[in-house]
Each structure stands twice: as C-alpha cells, then as structure tokens.
Amino acid sequence: MPEMPPRLAEIVDEFVAAPRDVVLEMLLEYADVIGPLPPEHVDRTDMEQVPECQTAFFLRARVTPEGDVETLFDCPPESPTTRAFAGILAEGLAGAGPEQVLAVPDDLYQRMGLAQVISPLRVRGGTAILARLKRQIREQAG
C-alpha cells in the first residue's frame, strides 16, 4: 500500500503536534507558497475551477513524462485560508508520484486538526481541492 508523500506526512505531523492556538498561524504561512500563475496559464483554459470553494479557485494536476505529479493553483491573495490549503498541497506533493498522491487521505485537513480552527465550509473547500486534484491524477494514471 503506497503511503502519502514524506513531505506531506511531515507537514501533517507538524500540525498535529502544534498547540491549537498556533495552528491557524501555521496554516496561513502556507498561503505564501502559491506564486502567480506562469504567463502561459494566465487564461486558466487548462485549469479546473473548484466551485465548492467560496472564492475563485482553479487547479491543474498533471503527471509529467518523468512520472512526477506537477500541480498548479490559482487563488486570489484575499483568500489566505484557501491559498494555504493549496500551499500545503504544492509543498507536500512536490516530487511525488501518482500513487503517493492518490494515497493522501481524503480527510487530510481534519487529520491536521484544522476542523477545530477554521469553519466547516472552508474545510469542505480544501477537501474538494484535494478530491479534484486526485481525480485529475487518477484520469491520467489510467
């Protein structure tokens, strides 16, 4: 049984071990991981919108010819929580293979203890981001 990517497992462990009063602060640090879209993706034509998010959120996940998963996220800066979800995935999945990405638990954000510090609506948005990302990888991995 494949395990989730080691870096993502480390991030989860950091959140689980953190005192509850710093979890939100830790989460928001990941919002900075998401940079602007590369010029060739600014029109978002090859990206999928995640309507479950309260904000305009787009993503694309692809399996590279080398067999790694590459992620691309677009989320407005005024939505730091949603950007942070994407930042955790961007950092945690970097260099991972499709099997590792598909092994990420669907309740990732609950396991991190985020359900205690952010609204259920935001957790649902983060869960939808992960579900769509995994679906895109599943479709490509055949």
C-alpha positions as CSV (number, residue, x, y, z in Angstrom):
1,M,0.0,0.0,0.0
2,P,1.6,3.3,-1.1
3,E,2.0,6.0,1.6
4,M,1.4,9.7,1.2
5,P,4.5,11.7,0.2
6,P,7.0,12.1,3.0
7,R,7.0,15.9,3.0
8,L,3.2,16.0,3.3
9,A,3.4,13.5,6.1
10,E,5.9,15.8,7.9
11,I,3.5,18.8,7.4
12,V,0.6,16.8,8.9
13,D,2.8,15.8,11.9
14,E,3.8,19.4,12.5
15,F,0.2,20.5,12.6
16,V,-0.9,17.6,14.8
17,A,1.9,18.3,17.3
18,A,1.3,22.1,17.4
19,P,-0.6,23.8,20.2
20,R,-4.1,24.6,18.9
21,D,-3.6,28.4,19.4
22,V,-0.8,28.5,16.7
23,V,-2.4,26.1,14.2
24,L,-4.2,28.9,12.3
25,E,-1.0,31.0,12.2
26,M,0.9,27.9,10.8
27,L,-1.7,27.4,8.2
28,L,-1.6,30.9,6.9
29,E,2.2,30.7,6.4
30,Y,1.5,28.2,3.6
31,A,-0.5,30.9,1.7
32,D,2.8,32.4,0.6
33,V,3.9,29.1,-1.1
34,I,1.5,29.9,-4.0
35,G,3.1,32.3,-6.5
36,P,1.5,33.9,-9.5
37,L,0.5,31.8,-12.4
38,P,3.1,31.3,-15.1
39,P,2.3,33.5,-18.2
40,E,1.2,30.6,-20.3
41,H,-1.5,29.7,-17.8
42,V,-2.9,33.2,-17.0
43,D,-6.1,32.5,-19.1
44,R,-6.7,29.3,-17.0
45,T,-8.0,27.4,-20.0
46,D,-6.3,24.2,-19.0
47,M,-7.3,24.5,-15.3
48,E,-10.4,23.3,-13.5
49,Q,-12.4,25.5,-11.2
50,V,-13.3,24.2,-7.8
51,P,-16.9,25.5,-7.2
52,E,-17.0,24.2,-3.6
53,C,-14.6,27.0,-2.7
54,Q,-16.1,30.3,-1.6
55,T,-13.5,32.1,-3.8
56,A,-12.5,31.7,-7.4
57,F,-10.1,28.7,-7.2
58,F,-8.5,26.9,-10.1
59,L,-6.2,23.9,-10.2
60,R,-4.4,21.6,-12.6
61,A,-2.5,18.5,-11.8
62,R,-0.6,16.5,-14.3
63,V,1.7,13.6,-14.4
64,T,5.0,14.6,-16.0
65,P,6.8,12.3,-18.5
66,E,9.2,11.6,-15.7
67,G,6.4,10.2,-13.6
68,D,6.1,13.0,-11.0
69,V,3.0,14.9,-10.2
70,E,3.1,18.6,-11.0
71,T,0.5,20.9,-9.5
72,L,-0.7,24.4,-10.5
73,F,-3.0,26.5,-8.3
74,D,-4.6,29.9,-8.8
75,C,-6.4,31.6,-5.9
76,P,-6.8,35.3,-5.0
77,P,-4.5,36.7,-2.3
78,E,-7.5,37.9,-0.4
79,S,-8.4,34.2,0.3
80,P,-5.4,33.3,2.5
81,T,-7.0,30.1,4.0
82,T,-7.8,28.6,0.6
83,R,-4.3,29.6,-0.7
84,A,-2.9,27.9,2.4
85,F,-4.6,24.6,1.5
86,A,-3.1,24.9,-1.9
87,G,0.3,25.8,-0.5
88,I,0.3,22.7,1.7
89,L,-0.5,20.5,-1.3
90,A,2.0,22.3,-3.5
91,E,4.8,21.8,-1.0
92,G,3.7,18.5,0.3
93,L,3.2,16.9,-3.1
94,A,6.3,18.3,-4.8
95,G,8.2,15.5,-6.5
96,A,5.6,12.8,-5.5
97,G,4.5,10.1,-7.8
98,P,0.8,9.4,-8.7
99,E,0.5,6.5,-6.3
100,Q,1.7,8.7,-3.4
101,V,-0.8,11.5,-4.3
102,L,-3.6,9.0,-4.5
103,A,-2.7,7.7,-1.1
104,V,-3.3,11.1,0.5
105,P,-6.2,10.6,2.9
106,D,-9.4,12.3,1.8
107,D,-9.8,13.7,5.3
108,L,-6.3,15.3,5.3
109,Y,-7.4,18.6,6.7
110,Q,-9.4,17.1,9.6
111,R,-6.3,14.9,10.4
112,M,-4.2,18.1,10.6
113,G,-6.6,19.4,13.3
114,L,-7.8,22.2,11.1
115,A,-11.5,21.4,11.6
116,Q,-11.1,22.9,15.2
117,V,-9.8,26.2,14.0
118,I,-11.5,27.1,10.7
119,S,-15.1,26.9,9.5
120,P,-16.6,23.7,8.1
121,L,-17.2,25.5,4.9
122,R,-13.5,26.2,4.4
123,V,-12.6,22.6,5.4
124,R,-15.1,21.4,2.7
125,G,-13.4,23.7,0.1
126,G,-10.0,22.3,1.0
127,T,-11.3,18.7,0.8
128,A,-12.9,19.5,-2.6
129,I,-9.5,20.8,-3.9
130,L,-7.8,17.6,-2.8
131,A,-10.6,15.4,-4.4
132,R,-10.4,17.2,-7.7
133,L,-6.6,17.0,-7.8
134,K,-6.7,13.3,-7.1
135,R,-9.4,12.8,-9.7
136,Q,-7.2,14.5,-12.3
137,I,-4.2,12.3,-11.4
138,R,-6.4,9.2,-11.5
139,E,-7.6,10.0,-15.0
140,Q,-4.0,10.4,-16.2
141,A,-2.6,7.5,-14.4
142,G,-5.2,5.3,-16.2
